[in-house]
Amino acid sequence: MTEQDIYPVKYIKSLRGAIAHVIQFSDGFNYVVKFDTKKEKREKELVNEYVVGQLATHLSLPTIPSRLVFIPEDFIKEVSSRKKLQPGYHYAILFIEESVTFPNKGDESSIGTVDNSEEELAGIVVFDQWVNNTDRGRNNILFKKLENSYYVYMIDHGRCFPGGYCWNSETLKEEPQYRIKMPVYKWILSFVESQDQLYAFAEKIKEFSNESIANIVQSIPEEWNATTSDKESLINYLINEKENLSKVVDLIVEKYGKKIGAKR
């Protein structure tokens, strides 16, 4: 684990039923910190957040800057009303001010234009299938308001891989259930010029080195819920699934057809 370069200085507030917490750190920025709670039904949530976030960052997808942070015991004790929080390494995402989530059904036109590149937008849809994200709902995409447009961020990667929050070596052997019929994908693809960009991003993922995948998975903190067997199985899953991406893009194109590029 790398040497700690920032440390928590002030607790700000909790989010989403105290699952995540906004904390100010010594670099002057606020971060949304997701703690390793070791909940029985969500035991791999933090692992998924970290691994998927790292993969997306390395592929230049629109993820919010994130990092591992160490929360010391003395800071937890100072926040007396948050005694259930545990010290140790946790996952922190930069807190984006003045942001909104995806509009309710029928209000999508309120997001007029987006500032993301078409590669980024196509990449979101293809990447989600690679990591078997089954939870790209309206609350799991974030918009930062710019002067005359919005910038789209992917957020919340906790329910990925066969088995979701509780995957293991056995569930990773199961056939992935690709969830491509999502309103968010339909909207995103309307900004993508052609299906060629989807196939191009699939090739970009295929070219992502197996060594880089292994390094990311092996860097999961030891105290999190991932055994050596888990890590090896996840590495193999990600490497094997790269080869299925062209077929998955075929399914996406078959589903959305002429809707691709509808807003261009």
C-alpha positions as CSV (number, residue, x, y, z in Angstrom):
1,M,0.0,0.0,0.0
2,T,1.3,3.4,-0.9
3,E,2.3,6.0,1.7
4,Q,-0.6,8.1,2.9
5,D,-0.4,11.6,1.2
6,I,-3.7,13.1,2.4
7,Y,-5.6,12.6,5.6
8,P,-9.2,13.4,6.8
9,V,-9.7,16.7,8.6
10,K,-13.4,17.3,8.9
11,Y,-16.6,15.2,8.6
12,I,-19.2,17.0,6.5
13,K,-22.3,14.8,6.1
14,S,-23.7,11.4,5.1
15,L,-25.3,10.4,1.8
16,R,-27.8,7.8,0.8
17,G,-28.8,6.5,4.2
18,A,-25.2,6.7,5.6
19,I,-23.8,4.3,3.0
20,A,-21.4,7.1,1.9
21,H,-19.9,10.0,3.7
22,V,-18.6,13.4,2.6
23,I,-15.3,14.2,4.3
24,Q,-12.9,17.1,3.9
25,F,-9.2,16.0,3.5
26,S,-5.9,17.8,4.0
27,D,-5.6,18.7,0.3
28,G,-8.6,21.1,0.8
29,F,-11.1,19.0,-1.2
30,N,-14.2,17.2,-0.1
31,Y,-14.5,13.5,-1.0
32,V,-17.3,11.0,-0.9
33,V,-15.9,8.1,1.1
34,K,-17.4,4.7,0.9
35,F,-16.4,2.6,3.9
36,D,-15.6,-1.1,3.9
37,T,-18.6,-2.0,6.1
38,K,-18.3,-5.8,5.5
39,K,-22.1,-6.1,5.2
40,E,-23.1,-9.7,4.6
41,K,-25.2,-8.9,1.5
42,R,-22.8,-6.4,0.1
43,E,-19.4,-7.8,0.9
44,K,-17.8,-7.1,-2.5
45,E,-19.3,-3.7,-3.0
46,L,-16.1,-1.7,-2.2
47,V,-14.0,-4.2,-4.1
48,N,-16.2,-3.6,-7.2
49,E,-16.1,0.2,-6.8
50,Y,-12.4,0.2,-6.6
51,V,-11.6,-2.3,-9.4
52,V,-14.2,-0.9,-11.9
53,G,-13.2,2.7,-11.1
54,Q,-9.5,1.9,-11.8
55,L,-10.3,0.0,-15.0
56,A,-12.5,2.9,-16.2
57,T,-9.8,5.5,-15.4
58,H,-7.1,3.6,-17.3
59,L,-9.4,3.4,-20.3
60,S,-10.0,7.2,-20.1
61,L,-13.7,6.9,-19.4
62,P,-15.6,9.7,-17.6
63,T,-15.2,8.7,-14.0
64,I,-14.8,11.0,-11.1
65,P,-11.2,11.1,-9.7
66,S,-10.9,8.5,-7.0
67,R,-8.3,7.1,-4.6
68,L,-7.7,4.9,-1.6
69,V,-7.6,6.8,1.6
70,F,-6.7,5.8,5.1
71,I,-9.1,6.8,7.9
72,P,-7.3,6.6,11.3
73,E,-9.0,5.4,14.5
74,D,-8.6,8.8,16.2
75,F,-10.6,10.5,13.4
76,I,-13.4,8.0,13.9
77,K,-13.4,8.6,17.6
78,E,-13.7,12.3,17.1
79,V,-16.9,11.8,15.0
80,S,-18.7,10.5,18.0
81,S,-22.1,10.1,16.2
82,R,-20.5,7.8,13.6
83,K,-19.1,5.1,15.8
84,K,-20.1,2.3,13.4
85,L,-17.5,3.5,10.9
86,Q,-14.3,1.5,10.9
87,P,-10.7,2.8,10.6
88,G,-8.6,1.5,7.7
89,Y,-8.3,1.9,4.0
90,H,-11.5,3.0,2.2
91,Y,-12.5,4.3,-1.2
92,A,-12.8,8.0,-1.8
93,I,-14.3,9.8,-4.8
94,L,-14.0,13.6,-5.3
95,F,-17.2,15.3,-4.4
96,I,-18.7,17.1,-7.4
97,E,-20.5,20.4,-6.5
98,E,-23.5,21.5,-8.4
99,S,-24.3,18.2,-10.0
100,V,-27.6,16.5,-10.9
101,T,-28.6,12.9,-11.6
102,F,-30.4,11.6,-14.7
103,P,-33.8,13.3,-15.2
104,N,-37.0,11.4,-14.6
105,K,-38.6,9.6,-17.6
106,G,-39.9,12.1,-20.1
107,D,-37.6,14.9,-18.9
108,E,-34.4,13.9,-20.7
109,S,-34.6,17.0,-22.9
110,S,-33.6,19.1,-19.9
111,I,-30.1,17.8,-20.6
112,G,-29.7,19.6,-23.9
113,T,-26.1,19.0,-24.9
114,V,-23.2,17.1,-23.3
115,D,-19.5,17.9,-23.4
116,N,-18.2,14.4,-23.5
117,S,-16.4,13.0,-26.5
118,E,-18.3,10.4,-28.5
119,E,-15.7,7.8,-27.6
120,E,-16.4,8.4,-23.9
121,L,-20.1,8.0,-24.4
122,A,-19.8,4.8,-26.6
123,G,-17.3,3.5,-24.1
124,I,-19.7,3.8,-21.1
125,V,-22.1,1.4,-22.8
126,V,-19.5,-1.1,-23.9
127,F,-17.5,-1.0,-20.7
128,D,-20.5,-1.7,-18.5
129,Q,-21.1,-4.9,-20.4
130,W,-17.4,-5.9,-20.0
131,V,-17.6,-5.6,-16.2
132,N,-21.2,-6.9,-16.2
133,N,-22.6,-3.8,-14.5
134,T,-26.3,-4.5,-14.0
135,D,-27.1,-1.2,-12.2
136,R,-26.6,1.7,-14.6
137,G,-29.9,3.2,-13.5
138,R,-30.9,6.9,-13.5
139,N,-29.2,7.5,-10.1
140,N,-25.9,6.0,-11.3
141,I,-25.0,8.7,-13.8
142,L,-24.1,12.2,-12.8
143,F,-24.1,15.5,-14.7
144,K,-21.8,18.4,-13.8
145,K,-23.3,21.7,-15.1
146,L,-21.0,23.6,-17.4
147,E,-21.6,27.0,-18.9
148,N,-23.8,25.9,-21.8
149,S,-23.8,22.1,-21.5
150,Y,-23.3,19.2,-19.1
151,Y,-20.5,16.7,-18.5
152,V,-21.5,13.1,-17.9
153,Y,-19.8,11.0,-15.2
154,M,-20.2,7.3,-14.4
155,I,-20.8,6.7,-10.7
156,D,-21.6,3.8,-8.4
157,H,-19.9,0.6,-9.6
158,G,-20.9,-1.6,-6.7
159,R,-23.1,-4.1,-8.5
160,C,-20.8,-5.6,-11.1
161,F,-19.6,-9.1,-12.2
162,P,-21.7,-12.3,-12.0
163,G,-22.8,-12.4,-8.4
164,G,-22.9,-8.6,-8.0
165,Y,-22.3,-7.5,-4.4
166,C,-21.4,-11.1,-3.3
167,W,-19.5,-12.6,-6.3
168,N,-17.0,-15.3,-5.7
169,S,-14.9,-17.8,-7.7
170,E,-18.0,-19.9,-8.4
171,T,-20.4,-17.1,-9.5
172,L,-17.7,-15.7,-11.9
173,K,-18.0,-19.0,-13.8
174,E,-21.7,-18.2,-14.6
175,E,-22.8,-16.8,-17.9
176,P,-23.0,-13.0,-17.6
177,Q,-26.5,-11.5,-17.9
178,Y,-26.0,-8.4,-20.1
179,R,-28.4,-5.7,-19.2
180,I,-28.5,-3.5,-22.2
181,K,-32.1,-2.4,-22.1
182,M,-31.6,0.7,-19.9
183,P,-33.0,4.2,-20.5
184,V,-29.6,5.7,-19.7
185,Y,-28.0,3.7,-22.6
186,K,-30.7,4.7,-25.1
187,W,-30.1,8.3,-24.2
188,I,-26.3,8.0,-24.3
189,L,-26.3,6.2,-27.7
190,S,-28.4,9.0,-29.2
191,F,-25.3,11.2,-29.0
192,V,-23.0,8.6,-30.6
193,E,-22.5,9.0,-34.4
194,S,-22.4,5.4,-35.5
195,Q,-22.1,1.8,-34.3
196,D,-18.5,1.9,-35.5
197,Q,-17.6,3.8,-32.3
198,L,-19.0,1.0,-30.2
199,Y,-16.9,-1.6,-32.0
200,A,-13.9,0.6,-31.8
201,F,-14.2,0.9,-28.0
202,A,-14.6,-2.9,-27.7
203,E,-11.2,-3.2,-29.5
204,K,-9.7,-0.7,-27.1
205,I,-10.7,-2.9,-24.2
206,K,-9.3,-6.0,-26.0
207,E,-6.0,-4.2,-26.3
208,F,-5.9,-3.3,-22.6
209,S,-3.1,-5.5,-21.3
210,N,-3.7,-8.5,-19.2
211,E,-0.8,-7.3,-17.0
212,S,-2.6,-4.0,-16.3
213,I,-5.8,-5.9,-15.4
214,A,-3.9,-8.1,-13.0
215,N,-2.0,-5.2,-11.4
216,I,-5.3,-3.4,-10.6
217,V,-7.0,-6.5,-9.1
218,Q,-3.9,-7.4,-7.1
219,S,-3.8,-3.9,-5.6
220,I,-7.1,-4.5,-3.7
221,P,-6.4,-3.7,-0.1
222,E,-5.7,-6.9,1.9
223,E,-8.3,-6.1,4.6
224,W,-11.1,-6.0,2.1
225,N,-13.2,-9.1,1.2
226,A,-11.1,-10.6,-1.6
227,T,-9.1,-13.7,-1.1
228,T,-6.2,-14.8,-3.4
229,S,-8.6,-17.2,-5.1
230,D,-11.1,-14.4,-5.6
231,K,-8.5,-12.1,-7.2
232,E,-7.3,-14.8,-9.5
233,S,-10.8,-15.7,-10.6
234,L,-11.6,-12.0,-11.2
235,I,-8.5,-11.5,-13.3
236,N,-9.4,-14.5,-15.4
237,Y,-13.0,-13.4,-15.8
238,L,-12.0,-9.9,-17.1
239,I,-9.4,-11.4,-19.5
240,N,-11.9,-13.9,-20.9
241,E,-14.7,-11.4,-21.2
242,K,-12.6,-9.2,-23.4
243,E,-13.0,-11.7,-26.2
244,N,-16.8,-11.6,-26.0
245,L,-17.2,-7.9,-26.5
246,S,-17.7,-7.8,-30.2
247,K,-20.7,-10.2,-29.8
248,V,-22.0,-8.0,-27.0
249,V,-21.8,-4.9,-29.3
250,D,-23.8,-6.9,-31.9
251,L,-26.5,-7.2,-29.3
252,I,-26.4,-3.5,-28.5
253,V,-26.6,-2.6,-32.2
254,E,-29.5,-5.0,-32.7
255,K,-31.4,-3.5,-29.8
256,Y,-30.9,0.2,-30.5
257,G,-30.5,0.2,-34.3
258,K,-31.5,3.6,-35.8
259,K,-31.7,5.2,-32.3
260,I,-27.9,5.4,-32.4
261,G,-27.0,9.0,-33.4
262,A,-30.6,10.2,-33.1
263,K,-29.6,13.5,-31.5
264,R,-26.8,14.3,-34.0
